[in-house]
Amino acid sequence: MPDLRSRQVRYLRSLGHHLKPVVMIGDAGLTEAVLAELDAALTHHELVKVRMRVGHRPTRDRMVATMEQRTGCSAVQRLGHTTLLYRRNPENPRIRLP
């Protein structure tokens, strides 16, 4: 996915502010089932909040990198245990970026 411009990131962050986490990652970590659920959520919503219940920051960093690589999404924002991810739906885009 191409890099987002700062204006687009600000816009997506404003849209994601009120979202509830759609995907939760627990003690089992980033499994194939979680990746499949994330892929489906990104296809349907385009902008998704993910909550990671993993204690160490380096582990969360690796998880976000894996999610970006495996689903083709971009991390818009990271705050603690929560990450906001975006991937444009090529067939039926819902979010129009500035």
C-alpha positions in Angstrom: 0.0 0.0 0.0 1.4 3.4 -0.8 2.3 5.7 2.0 -0.4 8.1 3.2 0.2 11.8 3.2 0.1 13.6 6.6 -3.2 15.3 5.6 -4.8 11.8 4.9 -3.4 10.4 8.2 -5.0 13.3 10.2 -8.3 12.7 8.4 -8.2 9.0 9.1 -7.3 9.6 12.8 -10.3 11.9 13.1 -12.5 9.2 11.7 -11.0 6.5 13.9 -11.3 8.5 17.1 -14.8 7.2 18.0 -14.4 3.7 16.7 -14.4 0.7 19.1 -11.8 -2.0 18.6 -13.1 -4.6 16.1 -10.3 -7.1 16.4 -8.8 -8.1 19.7 -5.5 -10.0 20.0 -5.1 -11.9 23.3 -2.6 -14.2 24.9 -2.6 -16.6 21.8 -1.0 -13.8 19.8 -1.4 -13.1 16.1 -2.8 -16.4 14.7 -4.0 -17.2 11.2 -7.6 -16.9 12.5 -6.9 -13.3 13.8 -5.3 -12.4 10.5 -8.3 -13.7 8.5 -10.7 -11.8 10.8 -8.6 -8.6 10.3 -8.5 -9.1 6.6 -12.3 -9.4 6.5 -12.8 -6.4 8.8 -10.5 -4.2 6.6 -12.4 -5.3 3.5 -15.7 -4.4 5.0 -14.8 -1.3 7.1 -11.5 0.0 5.6 -10.6 1.6 8.9 -10.2 -0.7 11.9 -9.1 -0.4 15.4 -7.1 -3.4 16.8 -6.6 -3.9 20.5 -3.5 -6.0 21.5 -3.3 -7.5 25.0 0.4 -8.2 24.8 2.6 -6.6 27.4 5.9 -5.8 25.7 6.2 -2.9 23.2 8.7 -4.8 20.8 6.2 -7.7 20.6 3.4 -5.2 19.6 5.7 -3.5 17.1 6.3 -6.9 15.4 2.6 -7.7 15.4 1.8 -4.4 13.7 4.5 -5.0 11.1 3.2 -8.5 10.5 -0.4 -7.2 10.1 0.7 -4.6 7.7 2.7 -7.1 5.6 0.1 -9.9 5.6 -3.0 -7.8 5.0 -1.6 -4.9 2.9 -2.8 -2.3 5.3 -1.2 0.8 6.7 -0.9 1.7 10.4 -2.4 5.1 10.8 -1.9 5.5 14.6 -0.6 3.6 17.6 -1.5 4.5 21.1 -0.4 2.0 23.8 -2.2 -1.3 23.1 -4.4 0.1 20.4 -3.6 0.5 16.7 -5.6 2.1 13.9 -5.3 0.3 10.5 -6.4 1.4 7.1 -6.7 -0.4 3.8 -8.7 1.0 0.8 -11.3 -1.4 -0.6 -10.6 -1.4 -4.4 -14.1 -2.5 -5.4 -16.3 -0.5 -3.1 -14.3 2.3 -1.3 -16.2 3.8 1.6 -13.7 6.4 2.8 -12.8 9.2 0.4 -9.3 10.5 1.3 -8.5 14.2 0.9 
